[in-house]
Amino acid sequence: MKVNHPVQNRFQYIIEIKKTERKWHFPLLAALCIGTPLLLGWLIEKPDFGSFSSLGALTILYFTQAPISQRMIHLAVCSFGMIFSFAVSLCLGFNIYSAAFALGIVAFLSHFITNYYKIPPPGNFFFIMVAAMASNFQFNIELIPTRIGLFAMGAILSCSFAFVYSVFVEKSAVINLPRRTFRKRRYTKFVESGIIAVFMILTLIIGHLLEFKNTYWISISTIAIIQGRNFEHVRQRNLHRIIGTFVGLGLASVILYFDPEKIVMIFIIMILQYVVELMIVRNYGFAVVFLTPLTILLVETGSHIHHDVTELMQARLIDTVIGSLMGLSAGFLLYHQQTINNLEKSVRFSFFQFKKLKK
């Protein structure tokens, strides 16, 4: 007789490899989109320019399997949203509180809009991510147009590569059967967006109070955990994030120990991006193992300063743990139906009272 092991089954998701229909050449396209700006920045001896453009190139990750006309419109709209998110956060980054407010605005709008229009994964993630990273840049009003322009160039590059890829490689549209989903009420979307916005604001303020240098790592970890479909999925992603980061830091330490040249680091980043895109739909924890050194190397490649490896590893691990725990807390609120219902009633009541005042 077969004996089930509840504990083993409970934690099977940690090493489970899911099946996917994603083709191998899309991760290659994503790697080219991220790597090309970095290579151009290296060639003109301005690695920071390449780093800004590579952030805009993340637009490629909103590539869909729709017909080519819809696909390109979708990418163009997402690129505009990415530029808007980056610009708002960059312009309001003159102090921590205005930066936190800007991140809250971006988080609220990105979640509400992507939820309303049912934007497929990665949904609100990269809009919030680029805004969080922009909030961490040293504020310089003279450099704002240049930074936004470089970011926009990266987004345009991704759209161009996607168009060529769609014409010559991915010509046919793959129409996925729609999944049955619970239709949320308007006020529920509003409440969820508000909760995410509050937690995003808190990530920057907490990071500032704890005197962390790269507070956006807390924000990214938090929003990554919130992407779960339900609280159980949030809990799983939380464990994946912490374990994957811990292992990934070891991989990053090995790479940085050899102190590779900038050009070598760029090709390592492209390889890591390729592996991340292969694994992200199969096992999130395995993807985080490669995502961790990828983000660290992106910081190193775009900087003229060499950071202390040990200090960088410790800071990243602490930021990830704090962000993951905040994401777990946010996930609990988002999927606690009684809390959502109570908040929804309060919002609806306030809305009706406001309408009475207008009359």
N, C-alpha and C positions, 0 to 999 in steps of 0.2 A: 504494500500500500504506500502511495506517495505522501510524504509528510511535508506540509508547507512550513516555511520559516518566516513568520510575520516580520521579524526584525530585518532579515535579509531582503524581503520584498519591499519593506518600507524605504530602505536606503539604496535600492537597486538603481534608482534614477541617477545616482552619482556617476556610475560608469556606463549607463545605458547609451547605446549609439542608435539614434533614430534614423529611419529611412527618409530620404528626401529626393525630390525630382530636380533639385538644382543642378545645373550642368557645370562641368569643370571650368568652362571658359569664362563664366561670369566672374568668379573670384579673380581670374587673371585680368579681366577688364578693370575690376576694382583696384587691384594692385598697381596697374598702369596709371590709373587716374590719380592715385595718391602719390605714386613715386615720381611721375613726370614733373610736377612743380618743384619737388625737392631736387631733382637732377638739374633743372634749369636754374634754380637758386644757387646750386653748387657751381655751375658753369660761370655764372656772372659774379661769383664770390659774395653773394648776399643770401646766406642760408635762412635768415629770418624772413625774407621775401618768399622763399619757397615754402616755409613753414605756414605762413598765413594763407597762401594759395592752396596748400594741401588740405587745410581745414574746409575751404569752400568746395574742394573736390569731393568731399564726403557726400555731396548731393547724389552721387552715383548710386549710393546705397538705397535710394528711393526708386530704383529701377523696378518696373512692374512687367508682368507678362501680358499686358493688354495689347490691342492692335497698335501699330506704330504711331498713328496720329494721337491717340489717347495717351500713349506712353510718353511722348515728347511734351505734350501739354502738362501732364502730371509732373514730369521732371522740371519743366520751366516754372511751374507754380511753386514747387518745393524749393527750388533754388532761390526764388524771390523770398520765400518764407525764411530760408536760412540766412540770406543777406540781411533781411529785416531784423531777425533775432540778434545777429552779430552786431549790427549797427546800433541798435537800441542799447544793448549792454555796453558797447564801447563808448558811446556818447555820455552815458550816465555813470561811468566808472570813476568819477572824480573823488568819491569817498565810499566807504564800505556800505553805508546805509542806502545811498542812492543806487549803488550797484546791486544790492540785495533787492531793492524795489524793482529795478529793471528786470532782474532775473525772475521775480514773482510775476510781473506782467507777461513776460515771454512764456513762462510755464503755464499760466492761466489760459492765455490765448491759444497756445500750441495744443494743449490738451483738449480744449473745448472744440476747436476747429477740426482737428484730426479725428476726434470722436464723432462730431456732427456729420462730417463727410465720409466717415468710415475709411480713413486712410489706413492701408495695411501696414504691418510691421516694416520698419522700426517706429512708425507712428510719431509720437512727440519727442522721441529720444534725442535725435541729433539737433533739433531746434534748441532744446534746453542745454545740450552739451556745449554747443558753440557759444551760446550766451554765457554759460558759466565760465568757460575758458577766457572769453573776452573780458569778463569782469576782473580777471586776475592780472591782466596786462597793466603795466605801469602807464598811468594816464598821461597823455601828451596830446593836447588839442591839435597841434600842428600835424601829427602823424595819423589822425583819424581818417582823413580822406584817402591817404595812401593805403592804410590797412584795409579799409572797406573795399577799395579798388582791387587790391590783390586778392582778397577773399572772393569778390565777384568774378575775377578772372579764373579762379579755380573752379567755381561753379559752372561758368561758361565752358571751360575745358571739359568738364564731366559731361555736360549736355552734348557737346560736339562728339566726344568719344562714343557716347551712348547712341547717337544718331548713326554714326558709321557702323557700329556694332549691330544695330537693328537692321540696317539695310543689307549688310553683307553676311552676317552670321545668324542672328536671332530674327529671322524674317517672319516666321509664323507666330501667331499669338496663341498662347496656351490659356484656354479659358477654364479656370478652376470652378468646380461646382460650389455654389454658395453654401456656407455653413449656417445652420440655424442658430441665431444669436438672440439673446434677450434684448428687447428694444427698451432703451432707457428713456425715462421721462426727461423733459427739458430741464427741470430744476435739479434732477439727479446729476446731469452733466455739469451744471453750474456748480453744484456742491463739490463734486469730485475735482473739478478744476481749481476751486478755491483751496481745497485741502493740499493738493500738490503744490500750488503757489506758495502757501504758508510754509510748507516743509522746505521748499527750495530757498526761500528767504532765510529760514533758520540755518540751513547748511552754511551759507556764507557768513552769517553773524557768529555762529558757533566757532567756525574756523578762524575768524578774526579774533574772537575773545581768547581762543587757545593759542593765538599767535602762530598759526600755521602759515607756511609760505605759499603753498599751492592749495588754496581752499576749494578750488573747483574739483579736486579729486573726491571730496566728500559729496559734492553735488552730483557728480557723475555716478558714483556708487549708489546713491539714494535713488536716483531716477531709473537706474538700471534694474534695481530690485523691484520697483513699483510696476515694471512692465508685465508682471505676472498676470495670468488670466483670472486667478482666484487666490485666496490667502494661502492655500496649500502650495500653489505654484510660486507665490512670493517667498514662502519659507524655503522652498527648494532652491530658488535662485540665490537666496541669501547665503545658504551653505555653499553653493557652487562658487559664489563670488569670493568668499573668504578663503576657501581651500584653493581655488584656482589662482588667486592673487598670491598666496603664500608660495605655491610651487613656481608661479611665473616670476616672482622676485628672485628665486634661485637661478632661473634661466637668464634673467636680465643681468644678474651679478656676474655670471660666467662670460656673457658677451662683453660687458663693460670692463671686465678684468683684463682682457686683451687689448683694450683701448684702440679699437679699429679706426681707420681713417673715415672721414665724412662720407666719401663715395661708397665705401664698404658698408657703412651704417645704413645708407640709403637703400642699397640692394637687400640688406637684411630686413629692413622695414617692409619692402615690397614682398619678400618671401613670407614674413609674418602676417601681413595683410591678406595674402592669398590663403594661408592656412586658417586664419580666423574666419574668413568667409566660407571656407569649406566646412568648418566645424560648428559655426554658430547655430546652424539649423539642425545639427545632429546631437551635440551635447554642449550646453552652455558653459559648464565647468571647464571642459577641455579647451573651449575657445578662449576663456579668460586666462588660461595658462599662457597663451601666446599674445593675448591682448595686452597683458600687463607689461611685458618688455617692449611691445610696440609703442605704447603711449610714452614710456620712459625714453625710448630712443628718439621719438619725435621731438621731445623737449630738448634732448641733447643735440640733435641735428640742427635745430633752429636757433641754438644759443652759441654765442661766442665764448661762453664761460664753461669750464669743466666743473661739474658739481661733484662733491664727495659722494662716492658710491654708497658707502654704508649709511650715511645720513639720508640719502635719497631713498634707499630701500626701507629704512625705518619709518620715514615720513609717509611713504606710500602705503605701507601696511597699516599704520595707525589710522590714516585717512579712510582707507577702505573699510576697516572694522567699524569706525564711527558711522560712515555713510551707509553701510549695510544695515546696522542696527536702526538707524533713522528710517531707512527704506522699509524695514520690517514693521516699524511702528506706523508708518504711513499706510502700508498695505493693510494692516489690521483695521484702521479707520475706514479705508476705502471699501473693504469687503465685510464690514460689520453693518448689516442691513438696518438694525435698529438705530444706530448712530446716523446713518445716511438719511433715514426717514425723518428723524427729529430735526436734523439740519435742513432738510428739504422743506419741512413745514414752516420753519422759521424764515427761510428765504422767501417762500411763497407768501407768507403773511406780510413780510416787509415790502414785498413787491406790490401787493394790493393796497397797503397803507400809503405807499408812495403815489400810486395812481389816484387815490382819493385826494391827496394833497394837491396834485396837479389840477384836479377839477375845481 
